[in-house]
Amino acid sequence: MKTATLQKSDIGKCLELLIQSQKRVIAPKLRPRLDSPDAIDVLMLTEMESGDNHQVGEGILPLNGVKEFLFVKHEPLFAFENKDNKVVIRNVHHKYPETVIFGVRPCDAASIASQNAVFSSDNAGYDDPFFTKRLENTTIVTYSCHTGDQSCFCTSVGLAPDSDRGSDLHLTEISDDKIHVEVKTPAGERVANILAPLFQGEGDQEARETAGKKAHKNISRIRNSHLIKDWLDDQSNFDDEMWERLGEKCIGCGACTFMCPTCHCFDIVDENRGGKGYRVKFWDSCQFDHFTLHASGHNPRDKQYKRYRNRFTCKFKIYQDKFNAQGCVGCGRCIRDCPVNLDITEYMREVDLKASVPNALRQDPDFE
């Protein structure tokens, strides 16, 4: 099976079939906000107990991403205990259930390769067994976007609203009630075999391409984003006035990094009580003022704009140089969730202008 057609109204039944096959199923669902029970529910990727009340294909993007199901927020690496003045180490049992994440948007799916470049031996030279085992046991079912909002910019970073990068099984709406299904990997085919009773013949590739072209028109594009890397490679731009001017309002809360599907910074600490405890890995952020603080008290990124400069450079230069991977997938979460409305695309447009137009011309008072 390579393609198939599915009724949109049968998505709930798809989730039910997967749950019945003993899979852990994650899908978009509306959930109450924890900080305010009276606030509007938010769309989140959530473990499903049934196929009811799903929001697959609805909304722009869940608040959370695939990242937290592969690179979890907080996990013990091992346990330790001080016995008779000797430290005893024991392993911690982790579960890696067969998981299907259903209804993943293309930008989130593309981010998996970026995480894998950091945590797998193919690039890093070592494996993070927690990440790689979860990824091995996870199947990604993507769902093409047919629209975007003012924060979406996937087409500016080489992706598309109908991209199948990182997908095992790819779904695209081709009409109000029909979905085109594409099998992309053996893992996707195994899921497709479970869902086969709901399929209605082969897919419609022409309608799928038409839907993709239509979706492209709804996503804004930064014209010369391919110039950003070259501009950052030029060390004379490291102290460009842009960094402080645009970054002065950043408050260093770290929301952008925690929401970002490709950010991967973590810290490791010992949580100790009564002579025993756990060594724990948990999410960290390069936007925190203590992230690069040395024991001597020196901090090479002593101002907030320098920390944001590092984040931008990581996205568009360091990631490519070090991991040969994509540091930004254009999901827009960092824009939507920033409490001071700091917009990474403002930096992108500024660099686009600086890289496209010579300084002498931009300094001309008649230049527009």
KEBALO-665177 format. One record per residue (C-alpha): residue number from 0; x, y, z; residue in three letters. Coordinates in steps of 0.1 Angstrom, whole numbers. Last residue first. Layout:
% residues N
REC:NUM:X:Y:Z:Ala
...
***
This chain:
% residues 368
REC:367:141:532:9:Glu
REC:366:175:548:2:Phe
REC:365:176:585:-2:Asp
REC:364:195:591:31:Pro
REC:363:223:567:18:Asp
REC:362:233:546:47:Gln
REC:361:216:515:32:Arg
REC:360:236:520:0:Leu
REC:359:269:521:17:Ala
REC:358:260:491:38:Asn
REC:357:254:470:7:Pro
REC:356:219:455:3:Val
REC:355:211:418:4:Ser
REC:354:230:407:35:Ala
REC:353:218:437:56:Lys
REC:352:183:434:43:Leu
REC:351:180:396:49:Asp
REC:350:197:402:83:Val
REC:349:169:426:93:Glu
REC:348:143:403:79:Arg
REC:347:156:374:99:Met
REC:346:159:394:130:Tyr
REC:345:123:406:127:Glu
REC:344:115:369:120:Thr
REC:343:126:360:155:Ile
REC:342:98:381:170:Asp
REC:341:99:394:205:Leu
REC:340:64:399:216:Asn
REC:339:71:407:253:Val
REC:338:55:376:268:Pro
REC:337:68:354:240:Cys
REC:336:44:325:234:Asp
REC:335:32:332:198:Arg
REC:334:67:342:186:Ile
REC:333:86:313:200:Cys
REC:332:59:290:188:Arg
REC:331:63:302:152:Gly
REC:330:67:267:136:Cys
REC:329:94:279:113:Gly
REC:328:115:247:114:Val
REC:327:146:262:130:Cys
REC:326:180:246:137:Gly
REC:325:181:224:107:Gln
REC:324:208:198:106:Ala
REC:323:245:194:97:Asn
REC:322:251:189:134:Phe
REC:321:280:213:142:Lys
REC:320:280:238:113:Asp
REC:319:242:236:106:Gln
REC:318:232:239:142:Tyr
REC:317:258:266:148:Ile
REC:316:246:288:119:Lys
REC:315:209:296:117:Phe
REC:314:194:283:149:Lys
REC:313:225:286:170:Cys
REC:312:231:321:158:Thr
REC:311:196:331:168:Phe
REC:310:200:316:202:Arg
REC:309:235:331:207:Asn
REC:308:222:366:197:Arg
REC:307:194:360:223:Tyr
REC:306:220:354:250:Arg
REC:305:240:385:239:Lys
REC:304:208:406:241:Tyr
REC:303:204:395:277:Gln
REC:302:237:408:289:Lys
REC:301:265:389:306:Asp
REC:300:270:364:279:Arg
REC:299:307:356:287:Pro
REC:298:297:354:324:Asn
REC:297:326:356:349:His
REC:296:317:347:385:Gly
REC:295:347:324:389:Ser
REC:294:324:294:388:Ala
REC:293:314:305:353:His
REC:292:279:317:344:Leu
REC:291:269:304:310:Thr
REC:290:234:293:318:Phe
REC:289:231:317:348:His
REC:288:213:345:329:Asp
REC:287:188:321:315:Phe
REC:286:183:323:277:Gln
REC:285:205:293:270:Cys
REC:284:177:272:284:Ser
REC:283:175:240:305:Asp
REC:282:154:209:302:Trp
REC:281:161:181:327:Phe
REC:280:185:153:333:Lys
REC:279:184:137:368:Val
REC:278:209:119:390:Arg
REC:277:187:104:416:Tyr
REC:276:186:101:454:Gly
REC:275:201:87:485:Lys
REC:274:220:100:515:Gly
REC:273:189:115:532:Gly
REC:272:178:135:503:Arg
REC:271:197:140:470:Asn
REC:270:186:153:436:Glu
REC:269:219:152:417:Asp
REC:268:219:175:387:Val
REC:267:222:173:349:Ile
REC:266:213:202:327:Asp
REC:265:197:203:293:Phe
REC:264:197:223:261:Cys
REC:263:178:207:232:His
REC:262:160:234:212:Cys
REC:261:145:218:181:Thr
REC:260:108:218:189:Pro
REC:259:109:253:205:Cys
REC:258:84:258:233:Met
REC:257:110:254:260:Phe
REC:256:135:276:241:Thr
REC:255:110:304:235:Cys
REC:254:97:304:270:Ala
REC:253:132:309:284:Gly
REC:252:122:339:306:Cys
REC:251:152:359:296:Gly
REC:250:135:393:296:Ile
REC:249:141:402:259:Cys
REC:248:133:439:254:Lys
REC:247:169:449:245:Glu
REC:246:171:422:217:Gly
REC:245:162:443:187:Leu
REC:244:186:472:194:Arg
REC:243:213:451:211:Glu
REC:242:216:426:183:Trp
REC:241:211:451:154:Met
REC:240:242:471:163:Glu
REC:239:264:444:148:Asp
REC:238:289:429:172:Asp
REC:237:291:395:156:Phe
REC:236:288:410:121:Asn
REC:235:325:412:116:Ser
REC:234:326:375:121:Gln
REC:233:311:368:87:Asp
REC:232:296:334:91:Asp
REC:231:264:350:104:Leu
REC:230:260:368:71:Trp
REC:229:266:336:51:Asp
REC:228:240:317:72:Lys
REC:227:214:345:68:Ile
REC:226:216:346:30:Leu
REC:225:192:316:25:His
REC:224:165:337:42:Ser
REC:223:163:358:10:Asn
REC:222:126:366:7:Arg
REC:221:112:359:41:Ile
REC:220:80:341:33:Arg
REC:219:44:343:45:Ser
REC:218:23:311:45:Ile
REC:217:-12:311:30:Asn
REC:216:0:307:-6:Lys
REC:215:17:275:2:His
REC:214:-16:259:13:Ala
REC:213:-30:262:-22:Lys
REC:212:0:245:-36:Lys
REC:211:-3:216:-11:Gly
REC:210:-40:211:-18:Ala
REC:209:-34:209:-56:Thr
REC:208:-6:183:-49:Glu
REC:207:-30:162:-29:Arg
REC:206:-57:165:-55:Ala
REC:205:-33:152:-81:Glu
REC:204:-22:124:-58:Gln
REC:203:-57:111:-52:Asp
REC:202:-55:81:-28:Gly
REC:201:-63:45:-35:Glu
REC:200:-94:28:-22:Gly
REC:199:-116:36:8:Gln
REC:198:-95:31:39:Phe
REC:197:-112:24:72:Leu
REC:196:-105:-13:73:Pro
REC:195:-68:-4:65:Ala
REC:194:-61:14:98:Leu
REC:193:-40:-14:113:Ile
REC:192:-23:-19:80:Asn
REC:191:-16:18:78:Ala
REC:190:1:16:112:Val
REC:189:25:-11:99:Arg
REC:188:30:9:67:Glu
REC:187:40:39:86:Gly
REC:186:67:19:104:Ala
REC:185:79:6:70:Pro
REC:184:82:42:59:Thr
REC:183:64:69:38:Lys
REC:182:28:56:34:Val
REC:181:6:83:20:Glu
REC:180:-30:90:29:Val
REC:179:-52:115:11:His
REC:178:-80:128:33:Ile
REC:177:-117:133:24:Lys
REC:176:-146:152:40:Asp
REC:175:-140:189:32:Asp
REC:174:-117:181:3:Ser
REC:173:-81:170:-3:Ile
REC:172:-70:170:34:Glu
REC:171:-35:157:36:Thr
REC:170:-23:128:57:Leu
REC:169:13:114:59:His
REC:168:24:81:75:Leu
REC:167:60:78:87:Asp
REC:166:67:115:86:Ser
REC:165:100:131:93:Gly
REC:164:99:152:61:Arg
REC:163:64:150:47:Asp
REC:162:60:187:39:Ser
REC:161:24:199:33:Asp
REC:160:28:233:50:Pro
REC:159:63:236:35:Ala
REC:158:99:236:46:Leu
REC:157:130:255:34:Gly
REC:156:133:279:63:Val
REC:155:112:307:51:Ser
REC:154:84:283:40:Thr
REC:153:79:273:76:Cys
REC:152:71:309:86:Phe
REC:151:40:307:108:Cys
REC:150:35:335:133:Ser
REC:149:8:354:113:Gln
REC:148:-13:323:111:Asp
REC:147:-13:293:88:Gly
REC:146:-36:274:64:Thr
REC:145:-40:240:49:His
REC:144:-15:223:72:Cys
REC:143:-7:187:63:Ser
REC:142:-13:161:90:Tyr
REC:141:16:139:100:Thr
REC:140:15:104:115:Val
REC:139:48:98:134:Ile
REC:138:56:63:147:Thr
REC:137:75:60:179:Thr
REC:136:94:29:193:Asn
REC:135:128:38:177:Glu
REC:134:123:74:188:Leu
REC:133:118:63:224:Arg
REC:132:149:41:222:Lys
REC:131:170:69:207:Thr
REC:130:160:95:233:Phe
REC:129:167:74:264:Phe
REC:128:197:57:249:Pro
REC:127:215:91:243:Asp
REC:126:238:77:217:Asp
REC:125:274:87:210:Tyr
REC:124:294:102:181:Gly
REC:123:272:133:179:Ala
REC:122:263:129:143:Asn
REC:121:252:93:136:Asp
REC:120:256:85:173:Ser
REC:119:222:100:181:Ser
REC:118:212:127:205:Phe
REC:117:221:159:187:Val
REC:116:213:149:151:Ala
REC:115:182:131:165:Asn
REC:114:168:164:178:Gln
REC:113:172:181:143:Ser
REC:112:157:150:127:Ala
REC:111:127:153:150:Ile
REC:110:122:189:140:Ser
REC:109:108:179:106:Ala
REC:108:78:163:123:Ala
REC:107:70:194:142:Asp
REC:106:71:216:111:Cys
REC:105:49:191:93:Pro
REC:104:21:191:119:Arg
REC:103:16:160:139:Val
REC:102:-19:145:137:Gly
REC:101:-11:112:153:Phe
REC:100:18:104:176:Ile
REC:99:19:66:176:Val
REC:98:37:50:205:Thr
REC:97:50:15:212:Glu
REC:96:59:18:249:Pro
REC:95:94:27:261:Tyr
REC:94:93:23:298:Lys
REC:93:123:33:319:His
REC:92:138:13:348:His
REC:91:163:32:368:Val
REC:90:197:16:371:Asn
REC:89:215:12:404:Arg
REC:88:246:29:419:Ile
REC:87:259:23:454:Val
REC:86:280:50:469:Val
REC:85:302:37:497:Lys
REC:84:305:51:532:Asn
REC:83:286:22:547:Asp
REC:82:258:27:522:Lys
REC:81:253:60:503:Asn
REC:80:226:56:478:Glu
REC:79:224:63:440:Phe
REC:78:197:61:414:Ala
REC:77:203:64:376:Phe
REC:76:195:87:347:Leu
REC:75:163:102:362:Pro
REC:74:140:121:338:Glu
REC:73:127:156:335:His
REC:72:113:174:304:Lys
REC:71:113:144:281:Val
REC:70:134:143:249:Phe
REC:69:111:119:229:Leu
REC:68:76:127:241:Phe
REC:67:85:163:250:Glu
REC:66:99:170:215:Lys
REC:65:67:161:197:Val
REC:64:54:196:204:Gly
REC:63:34:215:230:Asn
REC:62:10:244:224:Leu
REC:61:-6:224:195:Pro
REC:60:-4:240:161:Leu
REC:59:-28:258:137:Ile
REC:58:-62:246:149:Gly
REC:57:-80:215:138:Glu
REC:56:-65:187:117:Gly
REC:55:-67:162:147:Val
REC:54:-88:178:174:Gln
REC:53:-98:147:193:His
REC:52:-129:147:215:Asn
REC:51:-134:109:213:Asp
REC:50:-109:84:199:Gly
REC:49:-103:69:233:Ser
REC:48:-78:71:262:Glu
REC:47:-57:96:242:Met
REC:46:-23:108:254:Glu
REC:45:-22:145:247:Thr
REC:44:-7:168:221:Leu
REC:43:-21:202:232:Met
REC:42:-48:226:220:Leu
REC:41:-56:251:248:Val
REC:40:-89:256:267:Asp
REC:39:-100:292:272:Ile
REC:38:-94:305:307:Ala
REC:37:-117:298:337:Asp
REC:36:-95:270:351:Pro
REC:35:-65:294:352:Ser
REC:34:-29:282:355:Asp
REC:33:-36:246:345:Leu
REC:32:-52:257:312:Arg
REC:31:-80:233:303:Pro
REC:30:-73:208:275:Arg
REC:29:-83:206:239:Leu
REC:28:-69:176:221:Lys
REC:27:-41:169:195:Pro
REC:26:-30:133:194:Ala
REC:25:-8:108:213:Ile
REC:24:-17:71:211:Val
REC:23:1:45:232:Arg
REC:22:-4:14:211:Lys
REC:21:-21:-17:224:Gln
REC:20:-39:-26:191:Ser
REC:19:-71:-13:206:Gln
REC:18:-55:21:210:Ile
REC:17:-46:21:173:Leu
REC:16:-81:11:163:Leu
REC:15:-97:38:185:Glu
REC:14:-74:65:170:Leu
REC:13:-84:55:135:Cys
REC:12:-121:55:146:Lys
REC:11:-117:91:157:Gly
REC:10:-102:99:123:Ile
REC:9:-132:84:106:Asp
REC:8:-151:117:100:Ser
REC:7:-122:128:77:Lys
REC:6:-130:99:54:Gln
REC:5:-98:82:43:Leu
REC:4:-83:76:9:Thr
REC:3:-52:55:3:Ala
REC:2:-17:57:-9:Thr
REC:1:14:34:-10:Lys
REC:0:0:0:0:Met
***
